Amino acid sequence: SRLRRVPNPKAIRLAMGLSQEAFARRFEIAVGTLRDWEQGAHIPDSTAKAYLRVIEADPDAVVQALARGRRSHVSHSG
């Protein structure tokens, strides 16, 4: 089958020992969106699935990339 499994955001979050709020803050996901994914109210779209897979594989790299993005956004001028 060419279908890839849908990443389980709750399992990923629990494996990291984070609350919904801490996970959402760390990875810049709206806590309501995370809650909806975990409760099955919404299924992550293809972009969110890819993002969750990257978080699952290398969460530290995601945190570092987000931090670099914030720094360059703030200090980037014309």
C-alpha positions in Angstrom: 0.0 0.0 0.0 1.2 3.5 -0.9 -0.8 5.0 2.0 1.4 6.3 4.8 0.2 6.1 8.3 -1.2 9.2 9.9 1.3 10.4 12.6 -0.3 10.2 16.0 0.2 13.6 17.6 -0.8 12.5 21.1 1.7 9.6 21.0 4.4 11.9 19.8 3.6 14.4 22.5 3.4 11.9 25.3 6.7 10.3 24.2 8.3 13.7 24.8 6.6 14.1 28.1 4.9 17.3 27.2 1.5 18.7 28.0 -0.7 19.9 25.1 0.1 23.5 25.9 3.9 22.9 26.1 4.0 20.8 22.8 1.9 23.4 21.0 4.1 26.3 22.2 7.3 24.5 21.4 6.3 23.6 17.9 4.2 26.7 17.1 0.9 24.8 16.7 -2.4 26.3 17.9 -3.4 24.3 21.1 -6.9 24.0 19.8 -5.7 22.5 16.6 -3.5 20.0 18.5 -6.5 19.1 20.7 -8.7 18.6 17.7 -6.1 16.3 16.1 -5.7 14.3 19.3 -9.4 13.9 19.8 -10.0 12.9 16.2 -12.2 15.9 15.5 -9.9 16.8 12.6 -7.2 14.9 10.7 -4.0 16.8 10.0 -3.7 17.8 6.4 -0.7 16.6 4.3 1.5 19.5 5.4 0.7 19.0 9.1 1.3 15.2 8.7 4.8 15.9 7.2 5.5 18.4 10.0 4.5 15.9 12.7 6.7 13.2 11.1 9.7 15.6 11.3 8.9 16.5 14.9 8.7 12.8 15.7 12.0 12.1 13.9 14.1 15.0 15.2 12.3 17.4 17.6 15.5 19.2 18.5 16.1 20.1 14.9 12.6 21.5 14.6 13.0 23.6 17.7 16.4 25.0 16.5 14.9 25.8 13.0 12.0 27.6 14.5 14.3 29.6 16.8 16.5 30.5 13.8 13.5 31.6 11.9 12.3 33.9 14.7 15.8 35.4 15.0 16.2 36.0 11.2 12.6 37.4 10.9 13.3 39.9 13.7 16.7 41.0 12.5 16.1 40.8 8.8 15.7 44.2 7.2 15.3 45.4 3.6 
